[in-house]
Amino acid sequence: MMGVMILSPYEWMIPALKDSVNVIRESDRKSSIIPLFADPDAVQRLVSD
């Protein structure tokens, strides 16, 4: 299992972070993304991308 904490709504755009999440999604591993901000629109973009 891999967990990623996102400290701001802008960090999800970092290519290395997005690549890491995509690698985990494509494998048989489980992952979790933990947004540490409260903007509902930003959270939705994060989990939908």
Protein Blocks (a to p, Z undefined) as FASTA:
>chain_A
ZZdddfbfklmmpmklmmmmmmmmmmmbdcddddfbfbfklmmmmmmZZ
